């Protein structure tokens, strides 16, 4: 089974975005310390829209210029260490401004689907250029911000124009039908990867694009009740996130759904969700899965996360496996992954 760890390298999008130092630089370094224990490599999906806005406001504000320099330095260090950088986009950054003290976020156009086709094409091209200009290896894979990858017809052709043909957004039976998140992966394939054309959840044998889905796990409402209790009463020394911002709140309908119904969630190294990581991996092995793709966010890691990542990596490497990276596609069967150099 091919095993990958993928990270969404981004700030928070609630009332407080948090700082680049806490959410990105320091949090990523904590994760790198654990990965180094196993000589393991990860794939970082970098929010390039944030980089574009950093670069723009760096012309005016010294603090933003310092953040921009620090983030670019870390991305280049990640690549030097053998980790992989790919494209992630939260387009609401193009409606967000820095006021000299903090970011004033506007998430009304959170999805690429909320922008016109011309605007979407410009955003994807500008973000790809900005990220590639700092890298030795150009990006070839994409993950949509907030899993908002639909409608694909609105996004895919512009990605292809920029050399990107692999998507890594879908997770089996994932769903959110409330703004600003809006996606529906119900009925998606359960295979390791597949070709598609107009819809990433529908297999097309010789489709132009490839989907490498995030692994998912089924949870009951009890998991979210425990999550809520842990958030209120858990040991802060173990469960406090490294990032210093706040997430966007769930809508009331989405919150009720999670607290009353079984649902699928992506396999994650974030916070309390990391408690499911090792068991989800072992289940994937038992079920003969060809790929296991875990995800996470540096901003959402905690001491509890690092403990569970160590347990998971001990399982992976103890069985003779290793974390692998993506590779440019040259065939029509499945997404290729490669051992780190």
C-alpha positions, 0 to 999 in steps of 0.5 A: 500500500502506498502511504502519503502524508499531505499538509494544507499549508495555510492560515486560519480564516475565522475572526483571527487568521493567526500569524505566519510564525505560529501557524506555519513556520513554528508548527511546520518545524515541530512536524518536521522534527517528528518526520526526521525521526523516521527520515520521512517526507511529506507533500505540502499543498501551499496556499499560493493565494496567501503568497500572492497577497503577502507579496502585494502588501509586502511593498507597503508593510514591513511586517508582511515583508518579513512574513513573506520572506520567512514563508518563502525561506521555509518552502525552499528549505522544505524542498531542499529536505526532500519534501514536495510542494504542490498547489493549494488555493483559497481564493478569498485572499483576493478579497482580503486586505492587510490593515497595517495590524492584521488581515481583514478577511472576507470569505464571501467568495470562498470557493473558486466557483464563486468567481467568474471564469475569467477571474478563476483563470487569472487566480489559478495562473497567478497562484501557480506562477507565484508558487513556481517562482520559488521552487526547483520543481514545478507543481503538478498537483492541486487541492482545492481550499475547503474541499470546494473543488466543484464544479470542476469544469470551472477549474480544471481547464485552467489547472491543465493550462498551468501544467496541473493534471492531478487533483487530491481533494476528494474524500469518499462520501464527504459532503457539506451543503452549506456556505461557504463550504459547498461540496458533495463527494457522495457516491465517489469511487473507493479505489486508490485513484482514478481518471476523470473528466468533468466531475472528480467523483465520476470515473472516466477510463481515459479521462484527462485528469487524475484523482488521488483521493484523501483517505476517509473514515466513518464516524458516529456522532459520539466522536464529535461529542467527544471532540466537543468535550475535549475542546472544552475540558481537555488538557491544554498542554496536550491539546492546544493547537500550535496555530494562534488563529481561529477557524471559521465556525460550522453552520448550525445545520452542519453542526447538527448533522455532525452531532446527530448522524454518522458521516465520513471525515478525511483521515487527519493528523489534526488535533483530536482527529489524529486519534483515528489515524493509526486505526484508519491505516490498519483498516486500509491495510486489512481491506487491501487498499492501494493508497492511504493518503492522510492529511492535516494542517500545520496550524491545527497540530498539537502535542496530542497530534505529534504523539499520534503521528509517531504511533502511526509512523512507527506502524508504517515503518515497522511494517517495512513501509514508508511515506511516499511522494507524488510523481508526474503521471505518465500512464492511464491507470493510476496516480504514481507515487515515488519513494523520496530521493 
